[in-house]
């Protein structure tokens, strides 16, 4: 990408109350995350798992990630390369699982105004914003810095590895 260029992401839309069984169908839970991800949202969006590209964003209605606590629901989206999920609200368990795996969730009250195939730019420095290719700006709720640290590191396990490494280095000196 050239200097000063803006990175845009394609929007995929789903409705409200998407549960973890839609994201990681129970019938495939005996398989690895690659297989689970290949069935992500197959009932709601049969074209999703095969059509989504790394860097695309998923826009949903309220209560995204309701249902069971299976972390594979967030893992499937991460495996597919989703850059972020944008929704007005999330299940608490899904919210924490997503950040633990390094998946960015943006809580945006106006998320549902974004349209299928719309191109958006994500700015999550400071107060997160979603800007459409047409210049419309949606302001999202702030993401705490410790959660952004998890996203930037690729998940909680990587954050812990970095801390252990830093502690070991400081003890050695």
Secondary structure, DSSP 4 states (H G I P E B T S, - for coil): --TTPPP-EEEEE--S--BHHHHS-GGGTTS-HHHHHHTTTTTT-TTHHHH--TT-EEE--SSBTBS---THHHHHHHHTT--EEEES-B-HHHHHHHHHTT--EEE-TTGGGS-TT-EEEEE-SSS-EEEETTS-EEE-PPPPHHHHHHHHHTSHHHHHHHHHHHHHHHHH-
